[in-house]
Amino acid sequence: MASLIQVRDLLALQGRMEAKQLSLSLHTPQPMIDAMLERLEAMGKAIRIQEDPDGCLSGSCKSCPEGKACLREWWTLR
């Protein structure tokens, strides 16, 4: 199980990562990583970066039946 410091250190090394990538790299369940990232965000140490739907390559995100599930969410240190 990873610690909050390990999550922060991995973000520092990689620059930006998705929660799923952090979960796999640190061998920690994704709900735990999500909670740690939210805690880092609340502490002002990390920020969430969401892709802009206007940058969709197919141009059909607004009418996507998946509800924009293809949009990625990245995390980086502040």
All heavy atoms as a GROMACS GRO file, in nm:
protein
  603
    1MET      N    1   0.084  -0.117   0.000
    1MET     CA    2   0.000   0.000   0.000
    1MET      C    3   0.089   0.124   0.000
    1MET      O    4   0.184   0.133   0.076
    1MET     CB    5  -0.089  -0.003   0.123
    1MET     CG    6  -0.184   0.111   0.133
    1MET     SD    7  -0.349   0.087   0.067
    1MET     CE    8  -0.401  -0.064   0.139
    2ALA      N    9   0.056   0.216  -0.088
    2ALA     CA   10   0.136   0.338  -0.102
    2ALA      C   11   0.097   0.442   0.002
    2ALA      O   12  -0.013   0.440   0.057
    2ALA     CB   13   0.114   0.396  -0.242
    3SER      N   14   0.189   0.532   0.027
    3SER     CA   15   0.163   0.642   0.120
    3SER      C   16   0.139   0.769   0.038
    3SER      O   17   0.167   0.775  -0.082
    3SER     CB   18   0.282   0.663   0.214
    3SER     OG   19   0.393   0.714   0.141
    4LEU      N   20   0.091   0.870   0.104
    4LEU     CA   21   0.067   0.999   0.041
    4LEU      C   22   0.197   1.057  -0.015
    4LEU      O   23   0.198   1.115  -0.124
    4LEU     CB   24   0.005   1.094   0.144
    4LEU     CG   25  -0.069   1.216   0.094
    4LEU    CD1   26  -0.184   1.178   0.006
    4LEU    CD2   27  -0.119   1.297   0.211
    5ILE      N   28   0.304   1.035   0.056
    5ILE     CA   29   0.435   1.085   0.012
    5ILE      C   30   0.480   1.013  -0.116
    5ILE      O   31   0.536   1.076  -0.205
    5ILE     CB   32   0.539   1.070   0.125
    5ILE    CG1   33   0.503   1.165   0.239
    5ILE    CG2   34   0.681   1.096   0.075
    5ILE    CD1   35   0.583   1.148   0.364
    6GLN      N   36   0.454   0.883  -0.125
    6GLN     CA   37   0.491   0.809  -0.246
    6GLN      C   38   0.412   0.858  -0.366
    6GLN      O   39   0.466   0.868  -0.476
    6GLN     CB   40   0.469   0.660  -0.226
    6GLN     CG   41   0.569   0.596  -0.132
    6GLN     CD   42   0.535   0.452  -0.104
    6GLN    OE1   43   0.425   0.421  -0.058
    6GLN    NE2   44   0.629   0.363  -0.131
    7VAL      N   45   0.285   0.889  -0.346
    7VAL     CA   46   0.203   0.943  -0.455
    7VAL      C   47   0.260   1.077  -0.500
    7VAL      O   48   0.280   1.101  -0.619
    7VAL     CB   49   0.055   0.956  -0.412
    7VAL    CG1   50  -0.026   1.030  -0.518
    7VAL    CG2   51  -0.006   0.820  -0.384
    8ARG      N   52   0.290   1.163  -0.405
    8ARG     CA   53   0.349   1.294  -0.437
    8ARG      C   54   0.482   1.280  -0.509
    8ARG      O   55   0.508   1.346  -0.609
    8ARG     CB   56   0.368   1.375  -0.308
    8ARG     CG   57   0.417   1.517  -0.336
    8ARG     CD   58   0.495   1.575  -0.223
    8ARG     NE   59   0.610   1.490  -0.194
    8ARG     CZ   60   0.679   1.497  -0.081
    8ARG    NH1   61   0.645   1.582   0.012
    8ARG    NH2   62   0.782   1.419  -0.061
    9ASP      N   63   0.568   1.190  -0.460
    9ASP     CA   64   0.700   1.170  -0.521
    9ASP      C   65   0.688   1.119  -0.664
    9ASP      O   66   0.763   1.163  -0.752
    9ASP     CB   67   0.784   1.076  -0.437
    9ASP     CG   68   0.830   1.138  -0.306
    9ASP    OD1   69   0.815   1.261  -0.289
    9ASP    OD2   70   0.880   1.062  -0.220
   10LEU      N   71   0.596   1.026  -0.689
   10LEU     CA   72   0.580   0.972  -0.824
   10LEU      C   73   0.528   1.080  -0.918
   10LEU      O   74   0.572   1.090  -1.033
   10LEU     CB   75   0.486   0.851  -0.823
   10LEU     CG   76   0.476   0.773  -0.953
   10LEU    CD1   77   0.613   0.728  -1.004
   10LEU    CD2   78   0.386   0.652  -0.934
   11LEU      N   79   0.436   1.163  -0.870
   11LEU     CA   80   0.390   1.276  -0.952
   11LEU      C   81   0.504   1.372  -0.982
   11LEU      O   82   0.514   1.424  -1.093
   11LEU     CB   83   0.276   1.350  -0.882
   11LEU     CG   84   0.137   1.292  -0.895
   11LEU    CD1   85   0.038   1.371  -0.811
   11LEU    CD2   86   0.092   1.287  -1.039
   12ALA      N   87   0.591   1.393  -0.884
   12ALA     CA   88   0.706   1.482  -0.905
   12ALA      C   89   0.800   1.425  -1.011
   12ALA      O   90   0.851   1.498  -1.095
   12ALA     CB   91   0.780   1.503  -0.774
   13LEU      N   92   0.820   1.295  -1.010
   13LEU     CA   93   0.909   1.231  -1.107
   13LEU      C   94   0.850   1.227  -1.248
   13LEU      O   95   0.920   1.247  -1.346
   13LEU     CB   96   0.942   1.088  -1.063
   13LEU     CG   97   1.038   1.074  -0.946
   13LEU    CD1   98   1.045   0.928  -0.902
   13LEU    CD2   99   1.176   1.124  -0.984
   14GLN      N  100   0.721   1.200  -1.257
   14GLN     CA  101   0.658   1.181  -1.387
   14GLN      C  102   0.601   1.309  -1.447
   14GLN      O  103   0.572   1.313  -1.566
   14GLN     CB  104   0.546   1.076  -1.377
   14GLN     CG  105   0.594   0.939  -1.338
   14GLN     CD  106   0.687   0.879  -1.442
   14GLN    OE1  107   0.669   0.896  -1.561
   14GLN    NE2  108   0.788   0.808  -1.396
   15GLY      N  109   0.578   1.409  -1.366
   15GLY     CA  110   0.522   1.534  -1.416
   15GLY      C  111   0.370   1.536  -1.406
   15GLY      O  112   0.313   1.617  -1.338
   16ARG      N  113   0.305   1.445  -1.477
   16ARG     CA  114   0.160   1.431  -1.467
   16ARG      C  115   0.123   1.286  -1.495
   16ARG      O  116   0.188   1.219  -1.574
   16ARG     CB  117   0.086   1.526  -1.560
   16ARG     CG  118   0.096   1.491  -1.706
   16ARG     CD  119   0.013   1.584  -1.789
   16ARG     NE  120   0.008   1.532  -1.926
   16ARG     CZ  121  -0.063   1.583  -2.022
   16ARG    NH1  122  -0.135   1.690  -2.000
   16ARG    NH2  123  -0.062   1.529  -2.142
   17MET      N  124   0.019   1.242  -1.427
   17MET     CA  125  -0.025   1.104  -1.442
   17MET      C  126  -0.175   1.096  -1.418
   17MET      O  127  -0.233   1.182  -1.352
   17MET     CB  128   0.044   1.012  -1.341
   17MET     CG  129   0.192   0.996  -1.359
   17MET     SD  130   0.262   0.881  -1.239
   17MET     CE  131   0.221   0.725  -1.315
   18GLU      N  132  -0.234   0.991  -1.470
   18GLU     CA  133  -0.373   0.960  -1.440
   18GLU      C  134  -0.376   0.876  -1.313
   18GLU      O  135  -0.279   0.809  -1.278
   18GLU     CB  136  -0.436   0.880  -1.554
   18GLU     CG  137  -0.452   0.959  -1.682
   18GLU     CD  138  -0.512   0.873  -1.792
   18GLU    OE1  139  -0.438   0.792  -1.849
   18GLU    OE2  140  -0.632   0.890  -1.817
   19ALA      N  141  -0.490   0.878  -1.244
   19ALA     CA  142  -0.505   0.802  -1.121
   19ALA      C  143  -0.483   0.652  -1.148
   19ALA      O  144  -0.422   0.582  -1.066
   19ALA     CB  145  -0.643   0.825  -1.060
   20LYS      N  146  -0.530   0.605  -1.262
   20LYS     CA  147  -0.513   0.463  -1.295
   20LYS      C  148  -0.366   0.427  -1.309
   20LYS      O  149  -0.322   0.321  -1.263
   20LYS     CB  150  -0.588   0.431  -1.425
   20LYS     CG  151  -0.587   0.286  -1.461
   20LYS     CD  152  -0.672   0.259  -1.583
   20LYS     CE  153  -0.674   0.111  -1.615
   20LYS     NZ  154  -0.764   0.080  -1.725
   21GLN      N  155  -0.288   0.515  -1.370
   21GLN     CA  156  -0.144   0.492  -1.384
   21GLN      C  157  -0.076   0.488  -1.246
   21GLN      O  158   0.010   0.404  -1.222
   21GLN     CB  159  -0.079   0.602  -1.468
   21GLN     CG  160  -0.120   0.603  -1.612
   21GLN     CD  161  -0.068   0.727  -1.684
   21GLN    OE1  162  -0.072   0.838  -1.629
   21GLN    NE2  163  -0.021   0.708  -1.805
   22LEU      N  164  -0.115   0.580  -1.160
   22LEU     CA  165  -0.059   0.582  -1.024
   22LEU      C  166  -0.094   0.453  -0.951
   22LEU      O  167  -0.009   0.394  -0.883
   22LEU     CB  168  -0.114   0.701  -0.946
   22LEU     CG  169  -0.055   0.837  -0.982
   22LEU    CD1  170  -0.145   0.949  -0.934
   22LEU    CD2  171   0.084   0.851  -0.923
   23SER      N  172  -0.217   0.410  -0.965
   23SER     CA  173  -0.263   0.288  -0.899
   23SER      C  174  -0.180   0.167  -0.943
   23SER      O  175  -0.135   0.088  -0.860
   23SER     CB  176  -0.411   0.265  -0.931
   23SER     OG  177  -0.454   0.142  -0.881
   24LEU      N  178  -0.158   0.155  -1.072
   24LEU     CA  179  -0.080   0.042  -1.124
   24LEU      C  180   0.067   0.051  -1.082
   24LEU      O  181   0.127  -0.049  -1.043
   24LEU     CB  182  -0.091   0.036  -1.276
   24LEU     CG  183  -0.230   0.002  -1.331
   24LEU    CD1  184  -0.233   0.017  -1.483
   24LEU    CD2  185  -0.270  -0.139  -1.291
   25SER      N  186   0.124   0.170  -1.089
   25SER     CA  187   0.265   0.187  -1.055
   25SER      C  188   0.294   0.161  -0.908
   25SER      O  189   0.398   0.107  -0.874
   25SER     CB  190   0.310   0.329  -1.089
   25SER     OG  191   0.304   0.351  -1.228
   26LEU      N  192   0.200   0.199  -0.822
   26LEU     CA  193   0.222   0.186  -0.678
   26LEU      C  194   0.155   0.063  -0.618
   26LEU      O  195   0.160   0.043  -0.496
   26LEU     CB  196   0.171   0.312  -0.607
   26LEU     CG  197   0.246   0.441  -0.643
   26LEU    CD1  198   0.176   0.562  -0.584
   26LEU    CD2  199   0.390   0.434  -0.596
   27HIS      N  200   0.091  -0.018  -0.702
   27HIS     CA  201   0.024  -0.140  -0.656
   27HIS      C  202  -0.072  -0.110  -0.541
   27HIS      O  203  -0.069  -0.174  -0.435
   27HIS     CB  204   0.125  -0.246  -0.614
   27HIS     CG  205   0.227  -0.275  -0.720
   27HIS    ND1  206   0.198  -0.341  -0.834
   27HIS    CD2  207   0.359  -0.242  -0.728
   27HIS    CE1  208   0.306  -0.351  -0.910
   27HIS    NE2  209   0.406  -0.291  -0.847
   28THR      N  210  -0.155  -0.009  -0.565
   28THR     CA  211  -0.252   0.036  -0.465
   28THR      C  212  -0.388   0.048  -0.532
   28THR      O  213  -0.396   0.093  -0.646
   28THR     CB  214  -0.208   0.175  -0.410
   28THR    OG1  215  -0.076   0.162  -0.356
   28THR    CG2  216  -0.301   0.225  -0.303
   29PRO      N  217  -0.494   0.006  -0.464
   29PRO     CA  218  -0.628   0.015  -0.524
   29PRO      C  219  -0.662   0.159  -0.567
   29PRO      O  220  -0.628   0.254  -0.497
   29PRO     CB  221  -0.722  -0.031  -0.412
   29PRO     CG  222  -0.635  -0.105  -0.316
   29PRO     CD  223  -0.498  -0.048  -0.328
   30GLN      N  224  -0.729   0.171  -0.682
   30GLN     CA  225  -0.758   0.304  -0.734
   30GLN      C  226  -0.844   0.389  -0.640
   30GLN      O  227  -0.820   0.510  -0.631
   30GLN     CB  228  -0.821   0.296  -0.873
   30GLN     CG  229  -0.831   0.434  -0.934
   30GLN     CD  230  -0.855   0.434  -1.081
   30GLN    OE1  231  -0.839   0.333  -1.148
   30GLN    NE2  232  -0.896   0.548  -1.133
   31PRO      N  233  -0.942   0.333  -0.569
   31PRO     CA  234  -1.017   0.419  -0.476
   31PRO      C  235  -0.927   0.484  -0.370
   31PRO      O  236  -0.949   0.599  -0.331
   31PRO     CB  237  -1.118   0.324  -0.413
   31PRO     CG  238  -1.138   0.217  -0.515
   31PRO     CD  239  -1.004   0.200  -0.580
   32MET      N  240  -0.824   0.413  -0.327
   32MET     CA  241  -0.729   0.469  -0.230
   32MET      C  242  -0.647   0.581  -0.295
   32MET      O  243  -0.625   0.686  -0.234
   32MET     CB  244  -0.637   0.360  -0.176
   32MET     CG  245  -0.532   0.412  -0.081
   32MET     SD  246  -0.597   0.475   0.073
   32MET     CE  247  -0.621   0.325   0.161
   33ILE      N  248  -0.602   0.558  -0.419
   33ILE     CA  249  -0.527   0.661  -0.492
   33ILE      C  250  -0.615   0.784  -0.513
   33ILE      O  251  -0.570   0.898  -0.495
   33ILE     CB  252  -0.475   0.606  -0.627
   33ILE    CG1  253  -0.370   0.497  -0.604
   33ILE    CG2  254  -0.421   0.718  -0.715
   33ILE    CD1  255  -0.241   0.544  -0.541
   34ASP      N  256  -0.742   0.763  -0.550
   34ASP     CA  257  -0.834   0.875  -0.569
   34ASP      C  258  -0.847   0.957  -0.442
   34ASP      O  259  -0.844   1.081  -0.446
   34ASP     CB  260  -0.973   0.825  -0.612
   34ASP     CG  261  -0.974   0.765  -0.752
   34ASP    OD1  262  -0.884   0.798  -0.833
   34ASP    OD2  263  -1.065   0.685  -0.782
   35ALA      N  264  -0.858   0.891  -0.328
   35ALA     CA  265  -0.870   0.960  -0.200
   35ALA      C  266  -0.742   1.038  -0.169
   35ALA      O  267  -0.748   1.152  -0.120
   35ALA     CB  268  -0.900   0.860  -0.089
   36MET      N  269  -0.627   0.978  -0.197
   36MET     CA  270  -0.500   1.046  -0.171
   36MET      C  271  -0.484   1.169  -0.261
   36MET      O  272  -0.438   1.274  -0.216
   36MET     CB  273  -0.383   0.951  -0.193
   36MET     CG  274  -0.371   0.844  -0.089
   36MET     SD  275  -0.227   0.741  -0.127
   36MET     CE  276  -0.241   0.615  -0.004
   37LEU      N  277  -0.524   1.155  -0.387
   37LEU     CA  278  -0.514   1.268  -0.479
   37LEU      C  279  -0.607   1.381  -0.436
   37LEU      O  280  -0.570   1.499  -0.442
   37LEU     CB  281  -0.546   1.223  -0.622
   37LEU     CG  282  -0.440   1.136  -0.687
   37LEU    CD1  283  -0.494   1.074  -0.816
   37LEU    CD2  284  -0.312   1.214  -0.714
   38GLU      N  285  -0.726   1.346  -0.393
   38GLU     CA  286  -0.819   1.448  -0.344
   38GLU      C  287  -0.764   1.517  -0.219
   38GLU      O  288  -0.782   1.638  -0.200
   38GLU     CB  289  -0.955   1.388  -0.317
   38GLU     CG  290  -1.029   1.353  -0.446
   38GLU     CD  291  -1.162   1.282  -0.423
   38GLU    OE1  292  -1.211   1.280  -0.309
   38GLU    OE2  293  -1.215   1.229  -0.522
   39ARG      N  294  -0.696   1.441  -0.136
   39ARG     CA  295  -0.634   1.499  -0.015
   39ARG      C  296  -0.522   1.595  -0.054
   39ARG      O  297  -0.509   1.704   0.000
   39ARG     CB  298  -0.582   1.389   0.076
   39ARG     CG  299  -0.521   1.438   0.202
   39ARG     CD  300  -0.627   1.503   0.290
   39ARG     NE  301  -0.563   1.563   0.406
   39ARG     CZ  302  -0.597   1.679   0.458
   39ARG    NH1  303  -0.697   1.747   0.409
   39ARG    NH2  304  -0.533   1.727   0.561
   40LEU      N  305  -0.437   1.553  -0.150
   40LEU     CA  306  -0.330   1.641  -0.198
   40LEU      C  307  -0.388   1.768  -0.260
   40LEU      O  308  -0.333   1.877  -0.244
   40LEU     CB  309  -0.241   1.567  -0.298
   40LEU     CG  310  -0.146   1.464  -0.241
   40LEU    CD1  311  -0.082   1.382  -0.352
   40LEU    CD2  312  -0.038   1.530  -0.156
   41GLU      N  313  -0.500   1.753  -0.330
   41GLU     CA  314  -0.565   1.869  -0.390
   41GLU      C  315  -0.618   1.963  -0.281
   41GLU      O  316  -0.601   2.085  -0.290
   41GLU     CB  317  -0.679   1.822  -0.481
   41GLU     CG  318  -0.748   1.935  -0.556
   41GLU     CD  319  -0.857   1.884  -0.648
   41GLU    OE1  320  -0.931   1.791  -0.610
   41GLU    OE2  321  -0.868   1.939  -0.758
   42ALA      N  322  -0.678   1.908  -0.178
   42ALA     CA  323  -0.730   1.989  -0.067
   42ALA      C  324  -0.618   2.061   0.007
   42ALA      O  325  -0.637   2.173   0.056
   42ALA     CB  326  -0.809   1.900   0.030
   43MET      N  327  -0.501   2.000   0.011
   43MET     CA  328  -0.386   2.059   0.078
   43MET      C  329  -0.317   2.164  -0.011
   43MET      O  330  -0.224   2.231   0.032
   43MET     CB  331  -0.285   1.950   0.115
   43MET     CG  332  -0.335   1.855   0.220
   43MET     SD  333  -0.230   1.708   0.238
   43MET     CE  334  -0.072   1.777   0.279
   44GLY      N  335  -0.359   2.173  -0.137
   44GLY     CA  336  -0.298   2.268  -0.230
   44GLY      C  337  -0.169   2.219  -0.290
   44GLY      O  338  -0.091   2.297  -0.344
   45LYS      N  339  -0.144   2.088  -0.284
   45LYS     CA  340  -0.019   2.031  -0.335
   45LYS      C  341  -0.031   1.976  -0.476
   45LYS      O  342   0.068   1.961  -0.546
   45LYS     CB  343   0.029   1.919  -0.243
   45LYS     CG  344   0.051   1.961  -0.099
   45LYS     CD  345   0.166   2.056  -0.089
   45LYS     CE  346   0.191   2.094   0.056
   45LYS     NZ  347   0.289   2.200   0.070
   46ALA      N  348  -0.153   1.939  -0.518
   46ALA     CA  349  -0.174   1.880  -0.650
   46ALA      C  350  -0.294   1.947  -0.715
   46ALA      O  351  -0.382   2.001  -0.647
   46ALA     CB  352  -0.198   1.730  -0.639
   47ILE      N  353  -0.295   1.943  -0.848
   47ILE     CA  354  -0.410   1.996  -0.922
   47ILE      C  355  -0.456   1.893  -1.025
   47ILE      O  356  -0.377   1.815  -1.076
   47ILE     CB  357  -0.379   2.131  -0.991
   47ILE    CG1  358  -0.260   2.119  -1.085
   47ILE    CG2  359  -0.358   2.240  -0.891
   47ILE    CD1  360  -0.238   2.243  -1.168
   48ARG      N  361  -0.585   1.898  -1.051
   48ARG     CA  362  -0.650   1.808  -1.147
   48ARG      C  363  -0.657   1.882  -1.280
   48ARG      O  364  -0.696   1.998  -1.286
   48ARG     CB  365  -0.790   1.780  -1.095
   48ARG     CG  366  -0.872   1.686  -1.169
   48ARG     CD  367  -1.013   1.679  -1.112
   48ARG     NE  368  -1.017   1.683  -0.967
   48ARG     CZ  369  -1.079   1.595  -0.891
   48ARG    NH1  370  -1.145   1.496  -0.946
   48ARG    NH2  371  -1.079   1.606  -0.760
   49ILE      N  372  -0.618   1.813  -1.388
   49ILE     CA  373  -0.625   1.870  -1.522
   49ILE      C  374  -0.719   1.783  -1.603
   49ILE      O  375  -0.695   1.663  -1.618
   49ILE     CB  376  -0.485   1.873  -1.588
   49ILE    CG1  377  -0.387   1.951  -1.504
   49ILE    CG2  378  -0.495   1.928  -1.729
   49ILE    CD1  379  -0.243   1.934  -1.547
   50GLN      N  380  -0.826   1.843  -1.654
   50GLN     CA  381  -0.920   1.768  -1.736
   50GLN      C  382  -0.906   1.813  -1.880
   50GLN      O  383  -0.889   1.932  -1.907
   50GLN     CB  384  -1.062   1.789  -1.686
   50GLN     CG  385  -1.082   1.731  -1.547
   50GLN     CD  386  -1.223   1.752  -1.495
   50GLN    OE1  387  -1.290   1.844  -1.533
   50GLN    NE2  388  -1.264   1.665  -1.405
   51GLU      N  389  -0.916   1.717  -1.971
   51GLU     CA  390  -0.908   1.751  -2.112
   51GLU      C  391  -1.028   1.836  -2.152
   51GLU      O  392  -1.138   1.819  -2.102
   51GLU     CB  393  -0.905   1.624  -2.198
   51GLU     CG  394  -0.775   1.550  -2.188
   51GLU     CD  395  -0.771   1.429  -2.280
   51GLU    OE1  396  -0.877   1.382  -2.321
   51GLU    OE2  397  -0.660   1.383  -2.308
   52ASP      N  398  -1.004   1.926  -2.242
   52ASP     CA  399  -1.108   2.014  -2.292
   52ASP      C  400  -1.193   1.939  -2.395
   52ASP      O  401  -1.139   1.884  -2.491
   52ASP     CB  402  -1.042   2.136  -2.358
   52ASP     CG  403  -1.140   2.240  -2.402
   52ASP    OD1  404  -1.259   2.228  -2.367
   52ASP    OD2  405  -1.097   2.334  -2.473
   53PRO      N  406  -1.325   1.933  -2.377
   53PRO     CA  407  -1.408   1.861  -2.474
   53PRO      C  408  -1.400   1.921  -2.614
   53PRO      O  409  -1.429   1.854  -2.712
   53PRO     CB  410  -1.550   1.872  -2.418
   53PRO     CG  411  -1.544   1.965  -2.305
   53PRO     CD  412  -1.402   1.988  -2.268
   54ASP      N  413  -1.358   2.046  -2.625
   54ASP     CA  414  -1.343   2.107  -2.757
   54ASP      C  415  -1.224   2.049  -2.832
   54ASP      O  416  -1.212   2.064  -2.952
   54ASP     CB  417  -1.326   2.258  -2.745
   54ASP     CG  418  -1.450   2.325  -2.687
   54ASP    OD1  419  -1.560   2.270  -2.705
   54ASP    OD2  420  -1.436   2.430  -2.623
   55GLY      N  421  -1.134   1.980  -2.760
   55GLY     CA  422  -1.017   1.920  -2.821
   55GLY      C  423  -1.041   1.778  -2.868
   55GLY      O  424  -0.948   1.706  -2.902
   56CYS      N  425  -1.166   1.735  -2.869
   56CYS     CA  426  -1.201   1.599  -2.910
   56CYS      C  427  -1.161   1.576  -3.056
   56CYS      O  428  -1.196   1.656  -3.143
   56CYS     CB  429  -1.350   1.576  -2.891
   56CYS     SG  430  -1.407   1.415  -2.946
   57LEU      N  431  -1.089   1.470  -3.082
   57LEU     CA  432  -1.042   1.442  -3.218
   57LEU      C  433  -1.154   1.409  -3.314
   57LEU      O  434  -1.151   1.446  -3.430
   57LEU     CB  435  -0.940   1.328  -3.215
   57LEU     CG  436  -0.811   1.358  -3.141
   57LEU    CD1  437  -0.721   1.235  -3.139
   57LEU    CD2  438  -0.738   1.475  -3.201
   58SER      N  439  -1.256   1.339  -3.267
   58SER     CA  440  -1.365   1.302  -3.356
   58SER      C  441  -1.469   1.412  -3.368
   58SER      O  442  -1.550   1.411  -3.461
   58SER     CB  443  -1.432   1.173  -3.307
   58SER     OG  444  -1.499   1.197  -3.186
   59GLY      N  445  -1.470   1.506  -3.273
   59GLY     CA  446  -1.566   1.615  -3.277
   59GLY      C  447  -1.705   1.576  -3.234
   59GLY      O  448  -1.799   1.654  -3.247
   60SER      N  449  -1.722   1.456  -3.181
   60SER     CA  450  -1.855   1.410  -3.144
   60SER      C  451  -1.873   1.393  -2.994
   60SER      O  452  -1.967   1.327  -2.951
   60SER     CB  453  -1.886   1.278  -3.216
   60SER     OG  454  -1.793   1.180  -3.176
   61CYS      N  455  -1.789   1.454  -2.914
   61CYS     CA  456  -1.798   1.438  -2.769
   61CYS      C  457  -1.929   1.492  -2.712
   61CYS      O  458  -1.980   1.440  -2.615
   61CYS     CB  459  -1.681   1.506  -2.699
   61CYS     SG  460  -1.529   1.410  -2.712
   62LYS      N  461  -1.980   1.597  -2.773
   62LYS     CA  462  -2.102   1.658  -2.719
   62LYS      C  463  -2.223   1.567  -2.731
   62LYS      O  464  -2.315   1.574  -2.652
   62LYS     CB  465  -2.127   1.791  -2.787
   62LYS     CG  466  -2.022   1.894  -2.750
   62LYS     CD  467  -2.043   2.026  -2.817
   62LYS     CE  468  -1.931   2.119  -2.770
   62LYS     NZ  469  -1.897   2.219  -2.863
   63SER      N  470  -2.222   1.479  -2.830
   63SER     CA  471  -2.335   1.387  -2.848
   63SER      C  472  -2.296   1.243  -2.818
   63SER      O  473  -2.368   1.151  -2.854
   63SER     CB  474  -2.388   1.398  -2.991
   63SER     OG  475  -2.286   1.361  -3.082
   64CYS      N  476  -2.186   1.224  -2.748
   64CYS     CA  477  -2.134   1.090  -2.720
   64CYS      C  478  -2.228   1.014  -2.625
   64CYS      O  479  -2.264   1.066  -2.519
   64CYS     CB  480  -1.996   1.101  -2.657
   64CYS     SG  481  -1.920   0.943  -2.615
   65PRO      N  482  -2.267   0.891  -2.660
   65PRO     CA  483  -2.354   0.814  -2.571
   65PRO      C  484  -2.282   0.769  -2.443
   65PRO      O  485  -2.346   0.730  -2.346
   65PRO     CB  486  -2.394   0.694  -2.656
   65PRO     CG  487  -2.288   0.681  -2.757
   65PRO     CD  488  -2.238   0.821  -2.783
   66GLU      N  489  -2.151   0.775  -2.442
   66GLU     CA  490  -2.073   0.735  -2.324
   66GLU      C  491  -2.066   0.846  -2.220
   66GLU      O  492  -2.005   0.829  -2.116
   66GLU     CB  493  -1.931   0.694  -2.365
   66GLU     CG  494  -1.924   0.574  -2.457
   66GLU     CD  495  -1.973   0.448  -2.388
   66GLU    OE1  496  -1.945   0.430  -2.269
   66GLU    OE2  497  -2.041   0.369  -2.455
   67GLY      N  498  -2.123   0.960  -2.250
   67GLY     CA  499  -2.122   1.070  -2.152
   67GLY      C  500  -1.983   1.126  -2.128
   67GLY      O  501  -1.947   1.153  -2.014
   68LYS      N  502  -1.905   1.142  -2.231
   68LYS     CA  503  -1.769   1.196  -2.223
   68LYS      C  504  -1.675   1.107  -2.142
   68LYS      O  505  -1.581   1.154  -2.081
   68LYS     CB  506  -1.772   1.338  -2.166
   68LYS     CG  507  -1.853   1.434  -2.250
   68LYS     CD  508  -1.854   1.572  -2.191
   68LYS     CE  509  -1.942   1.662  -2.275
   68LYS     NZ  510  -1.953   1.795  -2.220
   69ALA      N  511  -1.701   0.978  -2.141
   69ALA     CA  512  -1.617   0.884  -2.066
   69ALA      C  513  -1.477   0.874  -2.125
   69ALA      O  514  -1.385   0.828  -2.057
   69ALA     CB  515  -1.682   0.746  -2.063
   70CYS      N  516  -1.461   0.916  -2.249
   70CYS     CA  517  -1.329   0.907  -2.313
   70CYS      C  518  -1.236   1.020  -2.269
   70CYS      O  519  -1.116   1.014  -2.293
   70CYS     CB  520  -1.344   0.908  -2.465
   70CYS     SG  521  -1.419   1.058  -2.530
   71LEU      N  522  -1.291   1.124  -2.205
   71LEU     CA  523  -1.207   1.236  -2.161
   71LEU      C  524  -1.119   1.192  -2.045
   71LEU      O  525  -1.165   1.127  -1.952
   71LEU     CB  526  -1.294   1.354  -2.120
   71LEU     CG  527  -1.378   1.415  -2.232
   71LEU    CD1  528  -1.459   1.531  -2.179
   71LEU    CD2  529  -1.292   1.458  -2.348
   72ARG      N  530  -0.994   1.230  -2.052
   72ARG     CA  531  -0.898   1.187  -1.950
   72ARG      C  532  -0.878   1.294  -1.845
   72ARG      O  533  -0.892   1.413  -1.871
   72ARG     CB  534  -0.766   1.155  -2.019
   72ARG     CG  535  -0.781   1.039  -2.115
   72ARG     CD  536  -0.662   1.021  -2.202
   72ARG     NE  537  -0.556   0.954  -2.127
   72ARG     CZ  538  -0.438   0.924  -2.180
   72ARG    NH1  539  -0.412   0.952  -2.304
   72ARG    NH2  540  -0.347   0.864  -2.107
   73GLU      N  541  -0.844   1.249  -1.725
   73GLU     CA  542  -0.818   1.338  -1.613
   73GLU      C  543  -0.676   1.311  -1.564
   73GLU      O  544  -0.642   1.199  -1.530
   73GLU     CB  545  -0.919   1.311  -1.503
   73GLU     CG  546  -0.903   1.400  -1.383
   73GLU     CD  547  -1.011   1.375  -1.281
   73GLU    OE1  548  -0.991   1.285  -1.196
   73GLU    OE2  549  -1.115   1.442  -1.287
   74TRP      N  550  -0.596   1.415  -1.564
   74TRP     CA  551  -0.456   1.406  -1.523
   74TRP      C  552  -0.437   1.475  -1.389
   74TRP      O  553  -0.512   1.564  -1.352
   74TRP     CB  554  -0.368   1.475  -1.626
   74TRP     CG  555  -0.378   1.415  -1.762
   74TRP    CD1  556  -0.468   1.449  -1.860
   74TRP    CD2  557  -0.296   1.314  -1.818
   74TRP    NE1  558  -0.446   1.373  -1.972
   74TRP    CE2  559  -0.342   1.290  -1.950
   74TRP    CE3  560  -0.189   1.241  -1.770
   74TRP    CZ2  561  -0.281   1.196  -2.033
   74TRP    CZ3  562  -0.130   1.147  -1.853
   74TRP    CH2  563  -0.176   1.125  -1.983
   75TRP      N  564  -0.332   1.437  -1.320
   75TRP     CA  565  -0.293   1.499  -1.194
   75TRP      C  566  -0.150   1.546  -1.205
   75TRP      O  567  -0.066   1.477  -1.264
   75TRP     CB  568  -0.307   1.402  -1.078
   75TRP     CG  569  -0.450   1.374  -1.045
   75TRP    CD1  570  -0.529   1.277  -1.099
   75TRP    CD2  571  -0.531   1.443  -0.952
   75TRP    NE1  572  -0.654   1.282  -1.045
   75TRP    CE2  573  -0.658   1.382  -0.953
   75TRP    CE3  574  -0.509   1.549  -0.865
   75TRP    CZ2  575  -0.762   1.427  -0.874
   75TRP    CZ3  576  -0.611   1.593  -0.786
   75TRP    CH2  577  -0.737   1.532  -0.789
   76THR      N  578  -0.120   1.660  -1.147
   76THR     CA  579   0.016   1.712  -1.144
   76THR      C  580   0.036   1.789  -1.014
   76THR      O  581  -0.061   1.826  -0.948
   76THR     CB  582   0.045   1.802  -1.267
   76THR    OG1  583   0.184   1.836  -1.269
   76THR    CG2  584  -0.038   1.928  -1.265
   77LEU      N  585   0.160   1.810  -0.979
   77LEU     CA  586   0.190   1.887  -0.857
   77LEU      C  587   0.177   2.035  -0.886
   77LEU      O  588   0.203   2.080  -0.997
   77LEU     CB  589   0.328   1.855  -0.803
   77LEU     CG  590   0.349   1.714  -0.750
   77LEU    CD1  591   0.491   1.699  -0.698
   77LEU    CD2  592   0.247   1.677  -0.644
   78ARG      N  593   0.142   2.109  -0.785
   78ARG     CA  594   0.128   2.253  -0.797
   78ARG      C  595   0.260   2.320  -0.782
   78ARG      O  596   0.350   2.285  -0.719
   78ARG     CB  597   0.033   2.299  -0.687
   78ARG     CG  598  -0.016   2.439  -0.707
   78ARG     CD  599  -0.126   2.463  -0.613
   78ARG     NE  600  -0.247   2.455  -0.693
   78ARG     CZ  601  -0.360   2.509  -0.656
   78ARG    NH1  602  -0.369   2.567  -0.542
   78ARG    NH2  603  -0.464   2.503  -0.731
   0.00000   0.00000   0.00000
